[in-house]
C-alpha cells in the first residue's frame, strides 16, 4: 500500500500541455507543459484517477515514475508505459520487428505520438517498421518525410529570393520624389 503523502515524480510525455482539476483537493488545478516533471503526492494522483478522464491522462499523457504507485493505480501497465525518447530511438534503430510491433500494440498514446515524431525526424530507415507504423497507426512515415524535405527545400529557396522587386533605376537624372499630387485650381 502506497502512503498518501508520498511524493512522486510525474512527467508529461505528451506534445501538448496537460492539465486537470480536482475539486476534492481544495479545487486543485495543475498544468504540465510538454516534457515537464513535477513532484506531487500519491493522494493527488489517486484522486486524479477517480475523476472522469483521469485514468486516460495517467495512462496516456503522464508517466508516474514510482512503479509501486503506478501499479496500484494502473494494474495492467505494460513495459512500454515507461519508454522514454532514448528507448524508442534504440528500438527503432536496433530492435527487432517483433519488439517494435509489440510496442505499437501495447504502448500508450504518448509513446505512439513520440514514435511518429521520431520516425520522421530521425528518419526511420527500416521499411518494415515504416509499414508497421502505417498499418497500426495509419501514419505514412515515407510521405511525412517527403513533405518535411519539401518544406525545408522551399524555405531554403525563399531565403534566397526577394519578396519585393527592386525598382529599376533610370539612367541619367533621377527624381527625388516618386510622384506628384496633381491639384486643380479654379
Residue frames as qw, qx, qy, qz and C-alpha x, y, z in Angstrom:
[[0.000, 0.888, 0.459, 0.000, 0.00, 0.00, 0.00],
 [0.414, 0.379, 0.000, 0.828, 1.33, 3.40, -1.01],
 [0.220, -0.529, -0.456, 0.681, 1.24, 6.17, 1.60],
 [0.245, 0.857, 0.443, 0.093, -0.99, 9.09, 0.57],
 [0.126, -0.959, 0.110, 0.228, 1.68, 11.69, 1.44],
 [0.711, -0.147, 0.447, 0.523, 4.45, 10.00, -0.60],
 [0.232, 0.793, -0.177, -0.534, 5.90, 12.49, -3.11],
 [0.742, 0.185, 0.587, 0.264, 6.15, 11.05, -6.62],
 [0.034, -0.431, 0.417, 0.800, 7.71, 12.40, -9.82],
 [0.571, 0.560, 0.596, -0.070, 5.27, 12.66, -12.72],
 [0.185, -0.342, 0.442, 0.808, 6.24, 13.72, -16.26],
 [0.614, 0.615, 0.196, -0.455, 4.16, 14.94, -19.19],
 [0.493, -0.138, 0.710, 0.483, 5.15, 12.85, -22.21],
 [0.451, 0.709, 0.542, 0.026, 2.54, 14.43, -24.47],
 [0.441, 0.318, 0.243, 0.803, 3.32, 17.02, -27.18],
 [0.162, -0.684, -0.202, -0.681, 0.83, 19.45, -25.72],
 [0.136, -0.333, 0.580, -0.731, 0.17, 20.75, -22.26],
 [0.503, -0.335, -0.791, -0.098, -1.82, 18.52, -19.91],
 [0.160, -0.288, 0.390, -0.860, -3.99, 19.87, -17.16],
 [0.434, -0.404, -0.799, -0.105, -6.56, 18.70, -14.69],
 [0.318, -0.461, 0.190, -0.806, -8.87, 19.98, -11.98],
 [0.458, -0.208, -0.846, 0.176, -9.54, 18.06, -8.75],
 [0.360, -0.652, -0.118, -0.657, -12.42, 19.61, -6.78],
 [0.828, -0.480, -0.291, 0.003, -11.90, 17.26, -3.79],
 [0.701, -0.177, -0.156, 0.673, -8.42, 18.70, -3.14],
 [0.135, -0.700, -0.168, 0.681, -9.39, 22.32, -2.48],
 [0.551, 0.803, 0.158, -0.160, -10.20, 22.88, -6.17],
 [0.494, -0.501, 0.507, 0.498, -6.66, 21.98, -7.20],
 [0.690, 0.717, 0.024, -0.093, -5.74, 22.89, -10.76],
 [0.566, -0.492, 0.511, 0.420, -2.47, 21.61, -12.21],
 [0.650, 0.735, -0.104, -0.161, -0.82, 22.20, -15.63],
 [0.709, -0.306, 0.480, 0.416, 2.09, 20.26, -17.12],
 [0.374, 0.761, -0.319, -0.422, 3.93, 21.71, -20.10],
 [0.917, 0.329, -0.223, -0.025, 5.38, 19.25, -22.68],
 [0.693, 0.311, -0.496, 0.421, 8.23, 17.29, -21.06],
 [0.201, -0.626, 0.365, -0.659, 7.73, 18.93, -17.67],
 [0.601, -0.172, -0.751, 0.211, 8.26, 16.88, -14.49],
 [0.358, -0.606, 0.183, -0.686, 6.58, 17.74, -11.20],
 [0.257, 0.009, -0.890, 0.377, 6.66, 16.17, -7.78],
 [0.553, -0.331, -0.089, -0.760, 3.16, 15.56, -6.44],
 [0.431, -0.240, 0.753, -0.435, 1.64, 13.43, -3.70],
 [0.021, -0.095, -0.975, -0.201, 0.22, 9.97, -4.28],
 [0.203, 0.531, 0.665, -0.485, -3.10, 11.26, -2.93],
 [0.299, 0.605, -0.123, -0.728, -3.31, 13.78, -5.78],
 [0.199, 0.261, -0.823, -0.464, -2.53, 11.10, -8.38],
 [0.057, 0.250, 0.956, -0.140, -5.07, 8.75, -6.81],
 [0.265, 0.611, 0.449, -0.595, -7.78, 11.41, -6.82],
 [0.261, 0.489, -0.452, -0.699, -6.93, 12.23, -10.44],
 [0.089, 0.034, -0.960, -0.264, -7.66, 8.59, -11.28],
 [0.145, 0.440, 0.807, -0.366, -11.14, 8.99, -9.76],
 [0.297, 0.604, 0.105, -0.732, -12.27, 11.93, -11.91],
 [0.770, 0.543, 0.332, -0.045, -13.67, 11.48, -15.45],
 [0.589, 0.771, -0.174, 0.169, -10.77, 11.29, -17.91],
 [0.372, -0.797, 0.469, -0.079, -8.22, 10.96, -15.13],
 [0.843, -0.121, 0.506, 0.137, -7.34, 7.36, -15.99],
 [0.705, 0.645, 0.169, 0.241, -6.76, 8.38, -19.62],
 [0.066, 0.937, -0.285, 0.190, -4.41, 11.17, -18.54],
 [0.571, -0.603, 0.556, -0.034, -2.45, 8.83, -16.26],
 [0.852, 0.092, 0.494, 0.144, -2.23, 6.02, -18.84],
 [0.665, 0.571, 0.328, 0.352, -1.52, 8.04, -21.98],
 [0.203, 0.908, -0.014, 0.366, -0.25, 11.54, -21.20],
 [0.289, -0.804, 0.441, -0.277, 1.63, 11.39, -17.91],
 [0.740, 0.162, -0.623, 0.192, 4.27, 8.97, -16.63],
 [0.656, -0.709, 0.137, -0.217, 4.30, 8.03, -12.95],
 [0.432, 0.614, -0.628, 0.205, 7.95, 7.40, -12.07],
 [0.369, -0.336, 0.753, -0.429, 7.15, 5.32, -8.99],
 [0.371, 0.056, -0.860, -0.345, 6.49, 1.74, -10.12],
 [0.082, -0.275, -0.882, 0.375, 4.61, 0.72, -6.96],
 [0.250, 0.449, 0.298, -0.805, 2.32, 3.76, -7.20],
 [0.385, 0.302, -0.508, -0.709, 1.76, 3.25, -10.92],
 [0.308, -0.040, -0.937, -0.161, 0.84, -0.42, -10.50],
 [0.038, 0.341, 0.768, -0.541, -1.57, 0.34, -7.66],
 [0.342, 0.525, 0.161, -0.763, -3.49, 2.79, -9.88],
 [0.633, 0.510, -0.361, -0.457, -2.97, 1.21, -13.30],
 [0.761, -0.289, 0.575, -0.084, -2.83, -2.56, -12.72],
 [0.856, 0.356, 0.349, 0.137, -2.38, -3.52, -16.38],
 [0.043, 0.893, -0.329, -0.303, 0.75, -1.47, -17.08],
 [0.911, 0.341, 0.047, 0.226, 2.87, -2.74, -19.95],
 [0.667, -0.313, 0.096, 0.669, 6.66, -2.16, -20.11],
 [0.351, 0.474, 0.346, 0.730, 6.12, 0.39, -22.92],
 [0.265, -0.902, -0.336, -0.061, 4.46, 2.72, -20.40],
 [0.535, -0.732, 0.101, 0.409, 7.91, 3.69, -19.12],
 [0.694, 0.304, 0.291, 0.583, 9.56, 4.21, -22.54],
 [0.118, -0.798, 0.035, 0.590, 11.47, 7.45, -22.97],
 [0.499, 0.799, -0.195, -0.274, 12.70, 9.06, -26.15],
 [0.019, -0.618, 0.779, 0.102, 16.04, 7.21, -25.89],
 [0.542, 0.008, 0.829, -0.140, 14.26, 3.85, -25.54],
 [0.672, 0.620, 0.311, -0.258, 12.18, 4.49, -28.64],
 [0.326, 0.802, -0.451, -0.218, 15.23, 5.54, -30.69],
 [0.237, -0.411, 0.880, 0.008, 17.06, 2.39, -29.59],
 [0.629, 0.268, 0.699, -0.208, 14.03, 0.26, -30.53],
 [0.595, 0.752, 0.052, -0.279, 13.74, 1.93, -33.94],
 [0.268, 0.775, -0.558, -0.126, 17.43, 1.60, -34.76],
 [0.101, 0.413, -0.900, 0.092, 18.35, -1.74, -33.17],
 [0.582, 0.004, 0.643, -0.497, 15.16, -3.52, -32.04],
 [0.188, 0.112, 0.921, 0.323, 13.65, -6.48, -33.84],
 [0.313, -0.230, -0.462, -0.797, 10.45, -6.11, -35.85],
 [0.529, -0.454, -0.715, -0.053, 8.57, -8.19, -33.25],
 [0.358, -0.373, -0.439, 0.735, 9.71, -5.91, -30.42],
 [0.047, 0.048, -0.153, -0.986, 8.63, -2.91, -32.46],
 [0.421, -0.326, -0.637, -0.557, 5.22, -4.46, -33.23],
 [0.476, -0.470, -0.677, 0.306, 4.71, -5.21, -29.52],
 [0.191, -0.264, -0.206, 0.923, 5.46, -1.57, -28.79],
 [0.234, -0.098, -0.381, -0.889, 2.91, -0.42, -31.37],
 [0.505, -0.379, -0.722, -0.282, 0.31, -2.79, -29.90],
 [0.583, -0.537, -0.555, 0.253, 0.80, -2.06, -26.20],
 [0.340, -0.001, -0.177, 0.924, 2.28, 1.44, -25.87],
 [0.048, 0.730, 0.503, -0.461, 0.17, 4.33, -24.54],
 [0.406, 0.858, 0.291, 0.123, -0.82, 7.24, -26.80],
 [0.161, -0.937, 0.247, 0.186, 2.06, 9.44, -25.65],
 [0.543, -0.362, 0.664, 0.365, 4.63, 6.83, -26.72],
 [0.587, 0.475, 0.604, 0.256, 2.87, 6.29, -30.06],
 [0.191, 0.976, 0.098, -0.040, 2.97, 10.03, -30.67],
 [0.316, -0.763, 0.485, 0.287, 6.72, 10.06, -29.96],
 [0.654, 0.028, 0.686, 0.318, 7.19, 7.14, -32.38],
 [0.487, 0.762, 0.396, 0.160, 5.52, 9.10, -35.18],
 [0.014, -0.984, 0.148, 0.100, 7.59, 12.23, -34.49],
 [0.462, -0.591, 0.603, 0.271, 10.88, 10.32, -34.23],
 [0.719, 0.272, 0.597, 0.229, 10.15, 8.24, -37.34],
 [0.424, 0.864, 0.190, 0.196, 10.14, 11.48, -39.34],
 [0.121, -0.960, 0.253, -0.010, 12.87, 13.43, -37.53],
 [0.723, -0.423, 0.483, 0.254, 15.50, 10.66, -37.34],
 [0.745, 0.049, -0.128, -0.653, 14.34, 9.47, -40.03],
 [0.760, -0.126, 0.618, -0.156, 13.36, 5.81, -39.60],
 [0.259, 0.525, -0.653, -0.481, 15.11, 3.89, -42.39],
 [0.214, 0.007, 0.976, -0.026, 13.65, 0.42, -41.76],
 [0.386, -0.046, -0.482, -0.785, 10.90, -0.06, -44.37],
 [0.451, -0.313, -0.834, -0.043, 9.25, -2.89, -42.42],
 [0.225, -0.409, -0.562, 0.683, 8.95, -0.64, -39.36],
 [0.170, 0.150, -0.143, -0.963, 7.61, 2.21, -41.53],
 [0.450, -0.168, -0.695, -0.535, 4.98, -0.17, -42.92],
 [0.385, -0.362, -0.795, 0.297, 4.13, -1.35, -39.40],
 [0.030, -0.305, -0.306, 0.901, 3.53, 2.25, -38.31],
 [0.345, 0.051, -0.376, -0.859, 1.24, 2.80, -41.28],
 [0.479, -0.225, -0.814, -0.240, -0.67, -0.45, -40.64],
 [0.394, -0.402, -0.712, 0.419, -1.09, 0.09, -36.89],
 [0.141, -0.525, -0.303, 0.783, -1.36, 3.88, -36.63],
 [0.416, 0.773, 0.468, 0.103, -2.47, 4.94, -40.10],
 [0.101, -0.915, 0.189, 0.341, 0.54, 7.27, -40.37],
 [0.842, 0.466, 0.060, 0.266, 2.59, 7.18, -43.58],
 [0.562, -0.644, 0.165, 0.492, 6.17, 7.87, -42.48],
 [0.554, 0.118, 0.465, 0.681, 7.55, 8.00, -46.04],
 [0.132, 0.766, 0.420, 0.470, 5.10, 10.70, -47.12],
 [0.392, -0.905, -0.124, 0.113, 5.70, 12.68, -43.95],
 [0.619, -0.401, 0.281, 0.614, 9.47, 12.61, -44.56],
 [0.414, 0.378, 0.489, 0.668, 8.99, 13.71, -48.19],
 [0.074, -0.891, -0.352, -0.276, 6.73, 16.59, -47.12],
 [0.529, -0.780, 0.025, 0.334, 9.22, 17.68, -44.47],
 [0.584, -0.135, 0.391, 0.698, 12.05, 17.66, -47.01],
 [0.246, 0.636, 0.490, 0.542, 9.88, 19.61, -49.47],
 [0.268, -0.936, -0.226, -0.029, 9.13, 22.23, -46.79],
 [0.595, -0.590, 0.189, 0.512, 12.82, 22.52, -45.92],
 [0.501, 0.168, 0.474, 0.704, 13.76, 22.95, -49.60],
 [0.065, 0.812, 0.430, 0.388, 11.06, 25.61, -50.05],
 [0.423, -0.876, -0.074, 0.220, 12.36, 27.51, -47.00],
 [0.598, -0.305, 0.337, 0.660, 15.86, 27.45, -48.50],
 [0.342, 0.467, 0.509, 0.637, 14.56, 28.79, -51.82],
 [0.145, -0.906, -0.361, -0.166, 12.59, 31.52, -50.07],
 [0.543, -0.692, 0.023, 0.474, 15.66, 32.69, -48.19],
 [0.483, -0.193, 0.424, 0.741, 17.50, 33.47, -51.44],
 [0.167, 0.505, 0.558, 0.637, 14.82, 35.29, -53.43],
 [0.055, 0.007, 0.212, -0.976, 13.43, 38.76, -52.94],
 [0.125, 0.540, 0.809, -0.195, 9.84, 39.12, -51.98],
 [0.204, 0.892, 0.207, -0.346, 9.64, 42.70, -53.28],
 [0.712, 0.429, 0.225, 0.509, 11.12, 43.60, -56.65],
 [0.348, -0.470, 0.007, 0.812, 13.61, 46.44, -56.74],
 [0.396, 0.857, 0.190, -0.269, 12.61, 49.50, -58.75],
 [0.746, 0.336, 0.204, 0.538, 14.56, 49.87, -61.92],
 [0.273, -0.692, 0.029, 0.668, 16.97, 52.76, -61.85],
 [0.574, 0.788, 0.204, 0.087, 16.81, 55.04, -64.84],
 [0.673, 0.065, 0.072, 0.733, 19.95, 56.28, -66.50],
 [0.158, 0.517, 0.104, 0.835, 20.84, 59.94, -66.13],
 [0.227, -0.324, 0.305, -0.866, 18.76, 62.23, -63.96],
 [0.345, -0.340, -0.874, 0.038, 16.55, 60.71, -61.34],
 [0.360, -0.683, -0.219, -0.596, 13.62, 62.16, -59.42],
 [0.030, 0.272, -0.687, 0.674, 13.80, 62.92, -55.74],
 [0.565, 0.070, 0.489, -0.661, 10.10, 62.08, -55.37],
 [0.309, 0.090, 0.926, 0.197, 8.18, 59.19, -56.74],
 [0.112, 0.571, 0.714, 0.390, 5.18, 61.11, -57.96],
 [0.061, -0.189, 0.021, -0.980, 3.11, 64.26, -57.97],
 [0.104, 0.551, 0.750, -0.350, -0.11, 65.14, -56.30],
 [0.086, 0.304, 0.441, 0.840, -1.99, 67.00, -59.00],
 [0.045, 0.569, 0.582, -0.579, -4.34, 69.66, -57.77],
 [0.213, 0.581, 0.531, 0.578, -6.76, 71.69, -59.85],
 [0.084, -0.349, -0.267, 0.894, -7.16, 75.40, -59.40],
 [0.223, 0.678, 0.671, 0.200, -10.26, 77.15, -60.41]]
